[in-house]
Amino acid sequence: MPQTDSLQTISLVTQILCLVMIAAFVGVRVLVAVRFKKRVDVEDDGAAGGSKPTSSLSPAQINIVYKYYYILTILYVPMVLSVKITLLALLTRLFILRPTQTHILRTILLLTTLYYITILLLKIFICHPIPLFWTNYASDAHCLSKPAVILADAVMSVVTDLAILGLPVWLMGSLGNGVSLRRKVVVSGMLGAGAGLAGAFI
């Protein structure tokens, strides 16, 4: 019982902290926009053409948009990896793991890390030389297939998200028979939902 109550407390505190942090970040974003730009734009990169269709942009604007896109796709990978490592580490702290469970969690962590390192290298060196990504955006010559890289990234992201989403349900067995089935379902649902929302927002 005490362990279940502590898990509920941790879940509640985590949700409150996330809501407070998100509200603070959005507040700072609005404050900066109002203070320095004197307005709040729908798109941050609207001046560079990010809010306009490609057909209405000049070649220079298209280059800037694709350069931003290239940088953001690279920054996205370590961000997602850090969140998933945090979720896996949190699960290891919340549950008393058996040796088999420990090995499985470590294997998932290792495979997830290796995958994201691989996809990061593919995204960095997707074109040779790299500037062809934004200067020769209309052609895949001297570049890896962009749709194939995006599809592989999306598929593996879904697989790792589902694995992390299902882990709390599987790990609830470590709470033993002293916890009722109803409480196990409730706690695993809370943790699974938290992991799923974290994965969805990244």
Buried (B, 14 or more C-beta within 10 A) or exposed (E): EEBBEEBBEBBEEBBEEBEEEEEEEEEEEEEEBEEEEEEEEEEEBEEBBBEEEEEEBEEEBBBBBBBBBBEEBEEBBEEBBEBBBEBBEBBBEBBEBEEEBEEBBEEBBEBBBEBBEEBBEBBBEBBEEEEBBBBBBEEBEEBBEBEEBEEBBEEBBEEBBEBBBBBBBBBBEEBEEEBEEEBBEBBBEBBBBBBBEBBEEB
